[in-house]
Amino acid sequence: MELAQHADEELMRALYAAHAAPMFGYVLRLLEGDRQAAEDVVQETLLRAWRHPEALSAERGDIRPWLWTVARRLVIDGVRARRVRPVEIPQQALGSLPADDELDRALESWQVADALASLSPEHRAVLVETYYRGRTVSETAEVLGIPRGTVKSRAYYGLRALRLFLTERGVTG
């Protein structure tokens, strides 16, 4: 057993010494300069040669055409696999992409609703009319049946109370 293993090692060393460098150059051209992928293809090609000793037999003749064919097919298979597989994006890149985060938006909405609930009904009504419904001071005064000055005053003090409530909870700075 040990003699056969030694013979296998010698055969693979000889195969590597004779064919690895020229095969690497061939594969590197096929892969347009991707050194890592070329090294992988050369390694896989030599591994397949070791697994298929019938390809190495003396009757078969020169092994180089077989090796180059295997290497070329490995390159083609790799290209096809990358076409089928979706593009992988590193995790670090995903963290830097701007994205709408529905969870953040929902949390903000909940915090603002909680803050609005803490206001007096009069202040809340003015803020809802002016900020959420987009009404002017005059329109808000007409809808609520209060003077324009009162709308301005309640909007001012309502916003102040809202800001204080949110600051106390660490939402705003």
SVG drawing of the C-alpha trace seen along z (x, -y; Angstrom):
<svg xmlns="http://www.w3.org/2000/svg" viewBox="-67 -86 76 88">
<polyline fill="none" stroke="black" stroke-width="0.4" points="0.0,0.0 2.8,-2.4 4.6,-1.7 1.5,-2.6 1.0,-5.7 4.6,-6.8 4.2,-6.1 1.1,-8.2 2.9,-11.1 5.8,-10.9 3.4,-10.8 1.5,-13.8 4.7,-15.8 6.0,-15.0 2.6,-15.9 2.6,-19.2 6.2,-20.0 5.6,-19.3 2.2,-20.8 1.1,-23.2 2.8,-26.4 1.8,-26.2 -1.7,-25.1 -1.9,-28.1 -1.0,-30.5 -3.6,-28.9 -6.4,-29.0 -5.4,-32.6 -6.0,-33.8 -9.3,-32.0 -10.4,-33.6 -9.2,-37.1 -6.6,-37.4 -8.4,-36.0 -5.4,-34.4 -7.3,-32.8 -9.8,-31.2 -7.0,-30.0 -5.2,-28.4 -8.4,-26.7 -8.9,-25.3 -5.4,-24.0 -5.7,-22.3 -9.0,-20.7 -7.6,-19.6 -4.7,-17.9 -6.9,-16.3 -9.1,-14.9 -6.0,-13.5 -5.1,-11.8 -8.6,-10.4 -8.6,-9.1 -5.3,-7.1 -6.6,-5.7 -6.0,-9.2 -2.3,-8.9 -1.6,-5.5 1.3,-5.2 -0.9,-3.8 -3.0,-6.9 0.0,-9.1 0.5,-12.7 -1.6,-13.8 -1.5,-17.5 -4.5,-17.6 -6.6,-15.7 -5.5,-18.1 -6.2,-21.2 -9.7,-19.9 -10.5,-19.2 -9.3,-22.7 -11.3,-24.4 -14.4,-22.5 -13.9,-23.5 -13.7,-27.2 -16.8,-26.9 -18.7,-25.2 -17.6,-28.0 -18.8,-30.7 -22.1,-28.9 -22.6,-28.5 -21.9,-32.2 -24.5,-33.1 -27.2,-31.0 -26.3,-32.0 -27.4,-35.5 -24.7,-38.0 -23.5,-37.9 -23.1,-41.1 -20.8,-41.2 -22.5,-41.9 -20.5,-45.1 -21.8,-46.6 -25.4,-45.8 -24.9,-47.8 -24.0,-50.9 -26.9,-50.9 -29.6,-53.3 -32.9,-51.5 -36.3,-52.4 -36.7,-50.6 -40.4,-50.1 -39.6,-49.1 -38.0,-52.5 -40.9,-54.3 -43.4,-52.3 -41.5,-53.0 -41.3,-56.7 -45.1,-56.7 -45.8,-54.9 -43.6,-57.4 -45.2,-60.4 -48.7,-59.0 -47.7,-58.4 -46.4,-62.0 -49.6,-63.4 -51.7,-61.4 -49.8,-63.1 -51.0,-66.6 -54.2,-68.3 -57.1,-67.7 -57.0,-71.4 -53.3,-71.3 -53.6,-68.0 -56.5,-69.1 -54.6,-72.2 -51.5,-70.2 -53.5,-67.5 -55.3,-70.1 -52.2,-72.1 -49.5,-69.5 -51.3,-66.3 -54.2,-67.7 -52.1,-70.5 -54.6,-73.3 -53.6,-76.9 -54.1,-78.9 -57.3,-80.4 -58.7,-77.1 -57.9,-75.5 -59.5,-78.4 -62.6,-78.0 -62.8,-74.1 -62.2,-74.3 -64.3,-77.4 -61.6,-79.3 -59.8,-82.6 -56.6,-82.6 -54.5,-83.8 -55.6,-80.9 -54.6,-78.5 -51.1,-80.1 -50.7,-80.0 -51.9,-76.3 -49.7,-75.3 -46.7,-76.9 -47.2,-75.5 -48.4,-72.1 -45.1,-71.7 -43.1,-72.8 -44.8,-70.1 -44.4,-67.5 -40.7,-68.3 -40.2,-68.0 -42.1,-64.7 -39.9,-63.2 -36.7,-64.6 -37.4,-63.1 -37.8,-59.7 -34.5,-60.1 -36.2,-60.4 -34.9,-63.9 -31.8,-65.8"/>
</svg>
